[in-house]
């Protein structure tokens, strides 16, 4: 094939048809993990001393290096919203990265070892069609997870986070 992306769309549709159940399980698993973080943090930050301890915790130089500097200086203003936004963003991002690595390795190396890649290449597709379709599938997975995660956090009415309604 002279066109490296030839029939990428057809291959993308085929991958979605084949992997839809795995995609649903990945989405539900990450959504359950990340959306449950607000409830866990609400329990952990309920007493008034917990917000003071958490403020001291995030002012630690190691935590500043990991999570970044906190904008809150007064511990009484440190509600669940900033706590959730500061810690769960990094944890969820790391989880997204791990899921992406597992997904890409499973879809590229494992399929190559099983001979599925050669089977796809026996059809008229471009050299980069398989990789591009995989990246498109992963992008779609991340977009769906991000939207559903934002909606689930909004539905939980976390104190301190801005809500969509005015």
N, C-alpha and C positions, 0 to 999 in steps of 0.2 A: 504494500500500500504506500502510495506516495503522500497521502494526506495522513498525518499522524493522529488526528482526532476524528477520523472517519467513523461514523455510526456510534459516537459516544452516547447520544441520546437514547438509542435503542438499547445499548448495554446498560445504561442507567435505569431504564424502565425494567429491564430484566433483573437487575440486582435488587430493585425495590420489591418486585414481585416475589423474588426468592427470599429476601431477608426481612420482610415486613414484620414477622412475629418477633424476631430477635430485636429489631428496632423498637418495637412496642415495649418489650421487657427492659431494654436499656433505659428508655424514657421513664417508665414507671419506677424502676429502681432508683435512678438518680433523683427523680422528683420526690420520692418518699424519703430519701436520705436528706436532701437539702431542705425540703419544706418542713421536716420535723425539727430542724435546728432552731427555729423560732420558739417552739414550745419548750425545748430543752433549755434554751437560754432564758426564757421567761421564768422557769422554775429556779434556775441558778441565780438570777439577778433580783429575785423578789425582796429579800430583806434589805434594809437600808445599808447595812454593813457590807453587803455583797457588792454594791456599786462602788463603795470606797476601796474595797479590796481589788476589784477589777480595774479601777483607775490606777492603783499602784502597780498592778500586774502589767498593764499596757504601757506604763512609763518606764519599765525595765528596758535597758538598752538592747537586750536580745529580742524582746518583743517589738521594740520600735524598728529594729532591723527586719523582722519578719512581717509585721503587719503595717508598718509605717507609723508616723507620729499621730497621736490622737488630737483632734481639734477641741476636745472637751477639757477644760481646766478645773472646773468645779465638780466634785463627785456627785453632788445632788442633782446636777443637770444631766448626768450620765444615765440615760434611760435605755430601754431594751433596743430601740432603733439603732443608735450608734454602736452598741455592743454587737448586735447582729450584723450590721453592715460592715463592721471592721473585721470581724473574725470569720464569719461564714463566707464572705466573698473569696478570701484566699483558699479556704478549705474546699469550697465548691469548685473553684478554678483548678485546683490540683486534682480533684476527682474527675473533672471534665478531661484534663490532660491524660490521666491514667486510662480512662475509658477510651479515649481517642487512640492511644498507643495500642491497647489491647485489640481494638476494633480493626485498626489498619494492619497490624501484624497478622491477625486472624484472617483478614480478607486478602492479604497479599502473599505472605510466605506460606501459610498453610495451604492456600489454594494452589500455589505453585508446586508444593510438595505432593499434593494429592492429584495433580495433573489437570485440574479444572482450568487453569490459565491457558494451557495448551489447547484445551477443548474450545475455549472462547476464541483463541487466536486462529483456530482453523476456519472460522467464519471470516467474512470480509469486514474486519474492523481495523482501525489504525493501531500503530504501535503504542500510542499513549492513551488509547480509548479506555482501557481497563483502569489505569491509574486515575485518569480524569473522572471517570464515572464513580470511582471510589471516593475521591475528594468531594464530588458533588453530593454523594450520599451522606458523607460525614458532615458536610456543611448543612444539609437539610436536617440531620439529626440534631446538631447544635442549635440551629434556629428554633426548632420545635421545642427543645428542652428549655431554651432561654425564655421563650414566650410563656410556656406553661409554668415555669418556676416563678417568673414575675407575677403572673396571675395568682398563683397559689400563695405567695407571700402577701400580695395585696388582699386576698380573701381572708387572711388570718388577722388583719387589723393590728399589726405590731405597733405598739406605742412608740412614738418617736420617728416613725417613717412617714414621709409625705404620702398622702393618699391621692388617687386619681380624681376623685370628686372634688369639687371646689366648694 
